[in-house]
Amino acid sequence: METALVRALEQFWRHGYEGTSLSDLTAAMGINRPSLYATFGTKEELFRKALDLYFARYTNIDAILGEPTARAVAERLLFETVVLNTGISTPHGCLGTVAALACSVEVEPIRQELIARRACNQERLRLRLEEAKSSGELPADANPASLAFYLITVAQGIAVQAASGASREELRRVAELALRGWPAPRHE
């Protein structure tokens, strides 16, 4: 079952939700449609399970937020995004970004699910940056909500560029440039 789910995840990651047909899924998973429905439910339910697997296996938000400094959080988030989105044995780009960009009105619930997951991670990041501001690690005029939005926006841009063929080195340079503007605490 896990092998079949991994294969479904790879199909969704490569082609997005709408770009992946039931025929693509059954061929990749090595099962027929009745087995797919019996084991995983609808295509939408299968996608949600694949999304859960993707976030559990490939993203490290808890570890990222656990970094000792806000700067380390930002660095790890961006550099791990580069590595994940330019993997040697995985599709390039981000499953959530690829799927959210290519959603028609008919699959609005999928797009909303992806938006909600991103918003949850952004909120967790904002809270971590609020802590950093409260401790004096970020300057008093820093805006944790804007910084969190900035980091998520850069990470999504990295994902889109990776899916479009940008190299790991090119994207690493983008992450380095983005971090040059990171606010430092004021020392008096």
C-alpha positions in Angstrom: 0.0 0.0 0.0 2.8 2.4 0.9 4.6 1.7 -2.4 1.5 2.4 -4.3 1.0 5.7 -2.4 4.6 6.7 -3.1 4.0 6.1 -6.8 0.8 8.1 -6.7 2.7 10.9 -5.0 5.3 10.9 -7.7 2.6 11.2 -10.4 0.9 14.1 -8.7 4.3 15.8 -8.0 5.3 15.5 -11.7 2.0 16.4 -13.2 -0.1 18.2 -10.6 -3.6 17.1 -9.5 -5.4 17.8 -12.7 -2.6 16.7 -14.9 -2.6 13.3 -13.4 -5.4 11.0 -14.8 -6.8 7.9 -13.1 -5.1 5.9 -15.9 -1.8 7.4 -15.0 -2.3 6.6 -11.3 -3.4 3.0 -11.8 -0.5 2.3 -14.3 2.1 3.9 -11.9 0.6 2.2 -8.8 0.2 -1.2 -10.5 -3.4 -1.6 -9.5 -6.8 -1.4 -11.2 -9.4 1.3 -10.6 -11.6 -0.8 -8.3 -8.6 -1.5 -6.1 -7.6 2.2 -6.1 -11.1 3.2 -5.0 -11.3 0.4 -2.4 -7.9 1.2 -0.9 -7.6 4.9 -1.3 -11.0 6.3 -2.1 -11.5 8.9 -4.7 -8.8 10.7 -6.6 -9.2 13.6 -4.3 -8.8 11.4 -1.2 -5.8 9.8 -2.8 -4.3 13.2 -3.5 -4.8 14.2 0.1 -3.0 11.1 1.3 -0.2 11.7 -1.1 0.0 15.3 0.2 0.2 14.0 3.8 3.0 11.7 2.7 4.8 14.5 0.9 4.8 16.8 3.9 5.7 14.0 6.3 8.6 12.7 4.2 10.0 15.7 2.4 9.3 18.8 4.5 10.9 19.5 7.9 8.9 22.5 9.2 9.2 21.3 12.9 13.0 21.0 12.6 13.3 24.3 10.7 11.3 26.2 13.3 13.4 24.6 16.0 16.6 26.3 14.8 18.1 28.4 17.6 17.9 31.7 15.8 15.5 33.4 13.4 18.4 33.8 10.9 19.0 30.0 11.1 15.3 29.4 10.6 15.4 31.6 7.5 18.6 30.0 6.2 17.4 26.4 6.7 14.0 27.1 5.2 15.4 28.5 2.0 18.4 26.2 1.6 16.3 23.1 2.3 13.7 24.4 -0.2 16.5 24.5 -2.8 17.6 21.0 -2.1 14.1 19.5 -2.0 13.0 21.2 -5.2 16.1 20.2 -7.1 16.3 16.6 -5.9 18.2 14.0 -7.9 15.6 11.2 -7.3 12.5 13.3 -7.0 10.6 15.6 -9.4 11.7 19.2 -9.5 9.4 21.8 -7.9 7.0 21.6 -5.0 4.0 19.3 -5.1 1.9 21.9 -3.3 3.0 24.8 -5.6 2.7 22.8 -8.8 -0.7 21.5 -7.9 -2.0 24.9 -6.7 -0.9 26.7 -9.8 -2.7 24.4 -12.2 -6.2 24.1 -10.6 -9.4 24.8 -12.5 -12.7 25.9 -10.9 -13.8 22.2 -10.8 -11.1 21.3 -8.3 -11.2 24.4 -6.1 -11.3 22.3 -2.9 -7.8 21.0 -3.8 -6.5 24.5 -4.3 -8.1 25.6 -1.0 -6.5 22.7 0.8 -3.1 23.6 -0.6 -3.6 27.3 0.3 -4.6 26.3 3.9 -1.6 24.1 4.4 0.7 26.9 3.2 -1.0 29.4 5.4 -0.6 27.1 8.4 3.1 26.9 7.9 3.3 30.6 7.3 1.5 31.2 10.6 3.8 28.9 12.4 6.8 30.7 10.9 5.2 34.1 11.9 4.8 32.9 15.5 8.5 31.7 15.6 9.6 35.1 14.3 7.4 36.9 16.9 9.3 35.0 19.6 12.6 36.2 18.0 11.4 39.7 18.0 10.3 39.5 21.7 13.7 38.2 22.7 15.4 41.0 20.9 16.9 38.8 18.2 15.0 40.8 15.6 14.9 44.6 15.7 11.9 46.2 17.4 10.6 47.5 14.0 10.7 44.1 12.4 7.4 42.8 11.1 7.2 39.0 11.7 4.1 38.6 9.6 5.8 40.4 6.6 9.1 38.4 7.2 7.2 35.1 7.2 5.3 36.1 4.0 8.6 37.1 2.4 10.2 33.8 3.2 7.3 31.7 2.0 7.1 33.8 -1.2 10.8 33.3 -1.9 10.5 29.6 -1.2 7.5 29.3 -3.6 9.5 31.2 -6.2 12.4 28.8 -5.8 9.9 25.9 -6.3 8.4 27.4 -9.5 11.9 28.1 -10.9 13.1 24.6 -10.0 10.1 23.1 -11.8 11.0 25.3 -14.8 14.5 23.9 -14.9 16.6 26.3 -12.8 19.7 24.6 -11.3 20.4 24.0 -7.7 23.3 26.4 -7.8 21.2 29.2 -9.4 18.6 28.7 -6.7 21.1 28.6 -4.0 22.4 32.0 -5.1 18.8 33.3 -5.0 18.5 32.1 -1.4 21.8 33.8 -0.5 20.6 37.0 -2.1 17.3 36.8 -0.2 19.1 36.4 3.1 21.3 39.5 2.6 18.3 41.6 3.6 17.6 39.7 6.8 17.1 42.2 9.6 19.8 42.1 12.3 19.2 43.2 15.9 20.2 46.7 16.8 23.1 46.8 19.2 23.2 50.0 21.3 
